[in-house]
Each structure stands twice: as C-alpha cells, then as structure tokens.
Amino acid sequence: MAKQAKKRANAKKTAARRPRQAPKMLSDLFLETLKDIYYAENKIIKTLPKMAKAAHSKDLAAAFNKHLRETQGQVKRLDQIFKMLGKPARGKPCEAINGITDEGAEIMKDFKNAPALDAGLLAAAQAVEHYEISRYGTLRTWAEELGMPDAAKLLQATLDEEEATDLSLTELATSVINLEAEEEFRAAA
C-alpha cells in the first residue's frame, strides 16, 4: 500500500513540473485538418491513375482522369492556404483516406475482369468524394469563422468541384455503369 501511495505522489510531482500546454484552439484544428486533406489529396493523385487504368468504361476512365487534373489544382489551392498561414505545406497520415483507398484497391483486385468492376470503382470514388466534401465544407466554415475569407474562397472553389464530381459520378452510375453491370450479370445467368 505504501509503495502505491508513494508512486501516486511521485506521479503528481512529475505532472506538476511539466509545462502546461496551451489549450488547443479552432485555428489548431483548422491546421491539423488542412494537413489531413493535403495528405488525402496527394494519396488520391497516386490512386486515380490506377483506377482509370482498371476501368472498363471509357467514360469512367475519362471521369477519373478529369478528376485527377482537378485534384492537382486542388493541391495547389491547399499550398496557397498553407502559405497564407505561414506554414509549410505538409500532410499528416489520414487513416480515413487510407481505408477508403485500400477498399478501392481491394475492389480492383477482387473484381478484376468482372462485370461489376466499374460499379465498384465508381462506388469507391464516391466514397472518396463524400469524405472530401465533408472535409472541405468543414474547413471552409472554419476559415470563415477564423476571419480568413481568402482561404474560405479557395476552399469553396474546391468544395464546388468535389460536389460537381460527385454529381457526375452519380449520373454516370445511374445512366451507364450500374446498368451495364446488371446487363452483363443477366447475360451470364
């Protein structure tokens, strides 16, 4: 018992000697989330060419290539925001995007040459879009609240692109890709 009490007393003394950290503010959260999406966008730049190559549909491959070009522009906007903040443009590993892209890689492997491959690729791409829409909407709002209208404008431009990409993927899914996967299934049955 005496040993445990002594350990607790020593732990309290050690904690009291540590310098207190400043409380985390919204600006800190903004920067951390900016690093997260920066990592995500760069991961997406590496992933989209693989998805375009795997796609059977020329329309889907074209959509992936178009979004690749947009994503490269989005990274440039993020670079501008980091510069506004006087911080280096660096990402931090994002487990969410790693998980989503891993699922996409699994679809490419498990459905290679299968009728449903393009439908799976499109679904994986939309999971990415939904993640990005969530992040950019949040970052834009925080930028506004932090009095950073120029950053908010850049984030809104990217948010608009992400939402447009999601809509075009939905249109492609419902008008072509899902129907083709179903037709190939019925033909094989």
N, C-alpha and C positions, 0 to 999 in steps of 0.2 A: 504494500500500500504506500509506504513512504517513498519508494522509488517512483511510483506513478505520479505522486504529488510533486515530486522534485522535477520530473520530466515536464509536467504541465507548467510549472513555474519557470523553467528554463525556456520553454517554447514561448511563453508570454513575453519574457525579457527579449528574446530574439526578435519577435514580431514588433516590439516597441522600438527597437533600434533601426529597423528597416525604414528607409524614407517612404513616406506615403506617396502613392501615385495620384496624379491629378485625376479627377473624375473624367470619364470618357464622355465626350460631347457629340452632338449631332455631326459636327464637322469631322470628327474622328471616324464616325460610322460611314459618312459620305466617302471619305478617302479609302477606307477598307473595302467598301462595296465597289468603288471605282476600280480598285486593284483586282477584285474578283471578276468583274465583267471584262476587264482588259485581258486577263488570263483566258477567260471563256472565248472571247472573240479570236484570240490567236490560236486557240485549240480548234475552233471552228474553221479557220483558214486552212489548217492542216487536214481537216476531216472532209470538207466539201468536195475536193477533187476526187477522193476515193469514192464518195457516194455517187458523184457524176459518172465516174468510170463504171461503177457497178450497175447503174440504172439501165434497164432495157429500153425504156421510153425515151425517145429523143427530146420530147417536151420536158420530161422530168430532169434529164441531164442538163438541158438548157436553163431550167429554173435554178438548179444548183450552181451552175456557172455564173449566172446573173447575180445570185446572192453572194457568191464568192467575191465578185467585184465590189458589191455594196459593202460587204464586211470589211474589205481592205480600206474603204473610205471611212467606215465607222471607227476603225482603229486610229486613223488619222485625226478624227474628231476627239477621240479619247486622249491622244497625245496633246492636243491643244488644251484640253481641260487640265491635264497634269501640269502643263506649262503655266496656265493661269494660277494654279495653286503653288507654283514654285517647287514642285516635287518631281522626282524622276518618274518616267512612265515605266512602271513595273507592275507585273501581275503577281497575284498570290494564288497558289493552287486552289482550285474550285472543285470540291468533291461533287457538287451537283452536276456540273457540265461534264466532268469525267464519267459519272454514272450514265448520263444521257448518251454520250458518245460511245461508251462501251456497249450500251444496248444496241446502238446503230451498227456497231461492228459485229455484234452477235447476229443481228438480222442478216447482214451481208454474208456471213459465214453459213448460218443455218438455212437460209433461203436462196442460196446461190443457184441460179438457173431455175428457180421455182416460179410459178405464175404469180405468187403473192409477193415476190421480192420488191417490186416497185411500190406496192401499197405499204409494205413495212418500212421502206426507206422514207417514203413520204410522211408516215406517222412519226418516225424518229426525227425528221426535220422539223415537224410541227412541235414536237416536244421541246426542241431547242428554241424555236421561235417563242413559244409561250414563256419559257424561262427568261429569255431576253426581254420580252415585253414587260414582264413583271419587274425586272431589274431596272430597265430604262425609265419606266413610269415612276418608280420609287426615287431614283436618282434625280430625275427632272424636278419632282416635287421638293426634294430636299434642297436642291440647288436654288429653287425659288425661295424657300424658307430661310436659306443661309445668305440671301441677298447676292446671288451670283447669276444675274439674268443672262449673261453671255453663255455661261455653261448650260443653263437651263435651255437656251435656244438650240445649242448643239445637241443636247440630249433629246430634245423634242424632235429634231430632224431625224435622228436615228430611230426613235420610237415610231415615227411615222413610217419609215422604211420597213421596220420589223412587222408592223401591223399590216402593211400592204403585202409583204411577202407571205404572211400567214393567210391572208385572204386569197392570194393567187394559188397557194398550195391547196387550200380547201376547194377552190374551183377546179383545179387540176384533178384532185382526188375524186370529187363527185361527178365530174363530167367525163373522165377518161380512165384514170388509173384503177380505181376500185372496180369499175365496170369491166375492164379488161381482165383483171384478176378473177372476177366471178365467171366471165365467159370462158376463160381457159379452164377453170375448175369444172364447169358444166360439160365442156367438150371432152375432158379427160374422164368424166364419170360414165 
